[in-house]
């Protein structure tokens, strides 16, 4: 029976890991800094490459460089994949705790290499550690939420590797293990080949997860104003059309508030544009804190904002407007602006988005002409 040479299989793992490390490193360079993880994944794969090359060099290098060092590097690389996933999800890795665990296991393998030589015991220690790390890694992703193919693929691969490690651990009690990692037993070759394929599939899953994150961020940028984190004018136009159609279908009123900060240009001229930006952000924050989940706040440009209030009658919309006006008035020497607000309500029949916006703009214009810092219904 022809069995895959373990040295060849290890070289295969290293080649696959190096290739995927390059892919992930390229992603790190091209993706925005907000997407953490690809760089750590790339580093981890390169560590696995070095560990694999050293392990495959048994007989050509000093024994410590082909046993203890590879054990540490391979374990540290597998942990690095987990740490990269934690960074990807905004979680700070518990590096020192895992480093201590890995160091303890590697010291154990060193004892079973030179103190009380026992390859089966060494294999059990490393295999058990790998099974734990892959299982913890998979469970971490599950806890973050499963909602895409990339996550299912990655979790599936991690669970598969963990299962393979557990099977490998079990076989050490009733099948021959040999005395080195290069033993050409069928089960040993199978485990190494499975590990190499799994590392490749994990890397593919990581690339897909990063791609999903990038698409989500691009969608966010397309719908959110970068300064105030309110909705963009384009999104608000679409939302207004949808809500207006729903209002006509259900008979529920739809209120629209057009809000404009008074004398905002004077803030920029007197205090600078950074102060003006802070005023806009502060205004958006104050308004958002007074809204329901279904209410939509958008920035129409400059210092003008629009607020959609679904299922809201005129008297309730006016109350909301007055609360906003009162909350946003600056106090004492605080740098800020008052706000003028025009309020309108959708008509039961034959109303359009353009007509709704025109009525709200007209009401806002009346509020400005009447002396600003007031609410006018139109």
C-alpha positions in Angstrom: 0.0 0.0 0.0 1.4 3.4 -1.0 1.4 5.9 1.8 1.9 9.6 1.4 5.4 10.4 2.7 4.9 12.6 5.9 7.8 14.8 4.9 6.0 15.5 1.6 2.8 16.1 3.4 4.4 18.6 5.8 6.0 20.4 2.9 2.5 20.6 1.3 1.1 22.1 4.5 3.9 24.7 4.5 3.4 25.6 0.8 -0.4 26.0 1.2 0.1 28.1 4.4 2.7 30.3 2.7 0.4 30.9 -0.3 -2.6 31.8 1.9 -0.4 34.0 4.1 0.4 36.1 1.0 -3.3 36.3 0.1 -4.2 37.4 3.6 -1.4 39.9 3.8 -2.5 41.4 0.5 -6.0 41.8 2.1 -4.5 43.5 5.1 -2.7 46.0 2.9 -5.8 46.8 0.8 -8.6 46.7 3.4 -9.4 49.6 5.7 -7.8 49.7 9.1 -11.2 49.0 10.7 -11.0 45.4 9.5 -8.6 43.8 11.9 -7.5 40.1 11.7 -6.1 39.4 8.2 -2.6 40.5 9.2 -2.7 38.3 12.3 -3.9 35.3 10.3 -1.1 35.9 7.8 1.5 36.0 10.6 0.1 32.8 12.1 0.3 31.0 8.8 3.9 32.0 8.3 4.7 30.7 11.7 3.1 27.4 10.8 5.3 27.4 7.6 8.5 27.8 9.6 7.4 25.1 12.1 6.5 22.8 9.3 9.8 23.3 7.5 11.8 22.7 10.7 9.7 19.5 11.5 10.4 18.2 7.9 14.1 18.8 8.4 14.5 16.1 11.0 17.8 14.3 10.6 19.3 17.4 8.9 19.3 19.8 11.8 19.9 19.5 15.6 17.1 17.6 17.2 15.8 20.5 19.3 15.2 22.5 16.1 13.2 19.7 14.6 11.1 18.7 17.7 10.7 21.3 20.5 10.9 24.4 18.3 8.4 23.1 15.7 6.0 22.0 18.4 6.0 25.5 19.8 5.8 27.2 16.4 2.9 25.0 15.1 1.0 25.5 18.4 1.7 29.2 18.4 0.6 29.5 14.8 -2.7 27.6 15.5 -3.3 30.0 18.4 -2.4 32.9 16.1 -5.3 31.9 13.8 -7.6 32.1 16.8 -6.2 35.4 17.9 -6.7 36.8 14.4 -10.3 35.8 14.5 -10.7 37.5 17.9 -9.2 40.7 16.5 -11.4 40.4 13.5 -14.4 40.6 15.9 -13.0 43.4 18.0 -12.0 41.1 21.0 -8.6 41.5 22.7 -6.9 38.1 22.7 -5.7 36.6 26.0 -2.2 36.1 24.6 -0.3 35.6 27.9 -2.7 32.9 29.1 -2.4 30.9 25.9 1.3 31.5 25.7 1.7 29.9 29.2 -0.5 27.0 28.2 1.5 26.4 25.0 4.8 26.7 26.9 3.7 24.2 29.5 2.8 21.7 26.8 6.0 22.2 24.9 8.0 21.7 28.1 6.1 18.4 28.5 7.0 17.3 25.0 10.7 18.2 25.8 10.5 16.0 28.9 9.2 13.1 26.8 11.9 13.7 24.2 15.0 13.8 26.4 14.0 13.1 30.0 11.7 10.1 29.6 11.6 9.4 25.8 8.0 8.6 24.8 6.8 9.7 21.3 3.2 8.6 22.0 3.1 10.8 25.1 4.5 13.8 23.1 2.0 13.2 20.4 -0.9 13.1 22.9 0.1 16.3 24.5 0.3 18.3 21.2 -2.8 16.6 19.7 -4.9 17.4 22.8 -3.7 21.0 22.8 -4.6 21.3 19.1 -8.0 19.8 19.6 -8.7 22.3 22.4 -7.5 25.3 20.4 -9.5 24.4 17.3 -12.6 23.7 19.4 -12.4 27.0 21.3 -11.8 28.8 18.0 -14.9 27.3 16.4 -17.1 28.0 19.5 -15.9 31.6 19.5 -17.1 32.2 16.0 -20.5 30.5 16.8 -20.9 32.9 19.7 -20.4 35.9 17.4 -23.3 34.8 15.3 -23.8 32.5 12.3 -25.3 34.3 9.3 -23.2 33.7 6.3 -21.7 30.9 4.2 -18.2 32.1 5.2 -18.9 31.6 8.9 -20.5 28.2 8.4 -17.5 27.1 6.3 -14.9 28.4 8.8 -16.7 26.8 11.8 -17.2 23.6 9.9 -13.5 23.4 9.0 -12.4 24.2 12.6 -14.8 21.6 14.0 -13.5 19.0 11.5 -9.9 19.7 12.4 -10.8 19.4 16.1 -12.5 16.1 15.5 -9.5 14.8 13.5 -7.2 15.7 16.4 -9.5 13.9 18.8 -9.5 10.8 16.6 -5.7 11.0 16.3 -5.5 11.2 20.1 -7.6 8.2 20.5 -5.6 6.1 18.0 -2.4 6.6 20.0 -3.8 4.2 22.6 -4.4 1.3 20.3 -2.4 1.8 17.0 1.3 2.1 16.6 2.6 5.7 16.6 6.3 5.1 15.7 8.9 7.3 17.2 8.9 10.5 15.0 6.6 12.8 13.2 8.0 11.4 9.9 6.7 7.8 10.5 4.9 6.6 7.4 2.0 4.8 9.0 -1.3 5.1 7.1 -3.2 6.9 9.9 -0.3 9.3 10.5 -0.2 10.3 6.8 -4.0 10.7 6.8 -3.9 13.0 9.8 -1.2 15.2 8.3 -3.0 15.4 4.9 -6.3 16.3 6.6 -4.5 19.0 8.6 -3.0 20.5 5.4 -6.3 20.6 3.6 -8.1 22.0 6.6 -5.5 24.8 6.9 -6.2 25.7 3.3 -10.0 25.7 3.8 -9.7 27.7 7.0 -7.8 30.3 5.0 -10.5 30.4 2.4 -13.1 30.9 5.1 -11.1 33.7 6.6 -10.8 35.4 3.2 -14.5 35.1 2.7 -15.3 36.5 6.2 -13.1 39.5 5.5 -14.8 40.0 2.2 -18.2 39.9 3.9 -17.0 42.5 6.5 -15.7 44.8 3.7 -19.0 44.6 1.8 -20.9 45.4 5.1 -18.6 48.5 5.7 -19.1 49.7 2.1 -22.8 49.4 2.5 -22.6 51.3 5.7 -20.6 54.0 4.0 -23.2 54.2 1.3 -26.0 54.7 3.8 -24.4 56.7 6.6 -23.0 60.2 6.7 -19.4 59.8 7.7 -19.4 62.7 10.1 -22.7 62.5 12.0 -23.5 58.8 11.4 -27.0 59.8 10.3 -28.5 58.4 7.1 -27.4 59.9 3.8 -29.7 62.0 1.6 -30.0 59.2 -1.0 -31.0 56.6 1.6 -33.5 59.0 3.2 -35.1 59.7 -0.2 -35.6 55.9 -0.7 -36.8 55.5 2.9 -39.3 58.3 2.5 -40.7 56.8 -0.7 -41.1 53.4 1.0 -42.7 54.9 4.2 -45.0 57.1 2.2 -46.3 54.1 0.2 -46.8 52.2 3.4 -48.7 55.1 4.9 -51.0 55.1 1.9 -51.5 51.4 2.1 -52.2 51.2 5.9 -53.8 54.6 6.5 -51.3 55.4 9.2 -49.9 59.0 9.3 -46.3 59.7 8.3 -44.6 62.8 9.7 -41.6 64.5 8.2 -39.5 67.1 10.0 -37.0 69.3 8.2 -34.5 70.8 10.6 -31.9 73.5 10.0 -29.3 74.8 12.4 -29.6 78.6 12.9 -26.6 80.8 12.0 -24.4 77.7 11.6 -22.1 79.6 9.3 -21.2 81.9 12.1 -19.9 78.9 14.1 -17.5 78.0 11.3 -16.4 81.6 10.7 -15.8 82.3 14.5 -14.6 79.0 15.9 -13.4 77.1 12.8 -14.7 74.1 10.9 -13.7 71.6 13.6 -16.0 73.3 16.1 -18.7 73.3 13.4 -18.3 69.6 12.9 -18.6 69.1 16.7 -21.8 71.0 16.7 -23.2 68.8 13.9 -22.2 65.6 15.7 -23.6 66.9 19.0 -26.9 67.8 17.3 -27.3 64.4 15.7 -26.5 62.7 19.0 -29.1 64.7 20.9 -31.7 64.0 18.3 -31.0 60.3 18.0 -31.3 59.9 21.8 -34.9 61.0 21.6 -36.1 58.8 18.8 -37.7 55.4 18.5 -36.1 52.5 16.7 -38.3 52.9 13.7 -37.6 56.7 13.3 -35.1 57.7 10.6 -32.7 60.7 10.9 -30.8 61.8 7.9 -28.5 64.6 6.9 -29.6 66.4 3.8 -26.5 68.4 3.4 -24.6 71.1 5.4 -26.5 71.9 8.5 -29.9 70.6 7.3 -31.4 67.3 8.6 -34.6 65.4 7.9 -36.5 63.2 10.4 -39.1 60.6 9.4 -41.6 59.6 12.0 -43.7 56.6 10.8 -47.2 56.1 12.4 -47.1 59.5 14.0 -50.0 62.0 14.0 -49.3 65.8 13.7 -49.7 66.6 17.4 -47.2 63.9 18.4 -44.8 65.1 15.7 -45.0 68.6 17.0 -44.2 67.4 20.5 -41.1 65.6 19.2 -40.0 68.7 17.3 -40.4 70.9 20.4 -38.4 68.4 22.5 -35.6 68.5 19.9 -35.7 72.3 19.7 -35.4 72.7 23.5 -32.7 70.0 23.9 -30.5 71.4 21.2 -30.5 75.1 22.3 -26.9 75.9 23.6 -26.5 76.8 27.3 -24.2 79.5 28.7 -21.0 79.8 26.7 -21.5 76.4 25.0 -20.7 76.6 21.3 -23.8 75.6 19.5 -26.9 76.6 17.4 -30.6 76.8 17.9 -32.7 74.9 15.4 -35.6 75.8 13.2 -38.0 72.9 12.3 -40.7 72.5 9.7 -43.2 69.8 10.3 -45.6 68.2 7.8 -47.8 65.2 7.6 -48.5 62.9 4.6 -51.9 63.3 3.0 -54.2 60.3 2.8 -54.4 60.3 -1.0 -52.5 61.6 -4.0 -49.5 62.6 -2.0 -46.0 62.2 -3.4 -42.5 62.3 -1.9 -41.7 65.6 -3.7 -44.9 67.2 -2.4 -44.2 66.0 1.2 -40.6 67.4 1.0 -41.9 70.6 -0.5 -44.4 71.2 2.4 -41.8 70.4 5.0 -39.3 72.8 3.3 -42.0 75.5 3.2 -42.7 75.1 6.9 -39.0 75.3 7.6 -38.8 78.5 5.5 -41.6 80.0 7.6 -39.8 79.1 10.8 -36.7 80.8 9.6 -38.6 83.9 8.5 -40.5 84.1 11.8 -37.2 84.6 13.7 -35.7 81.1 13.9 -35.5 78.7 16.9 -39.1 77.6 16.4 -41.4 74.9 15.1 -43.9 75.5 12.3 -46.4 73.0 10.9 -47.2 73.1 7.2 
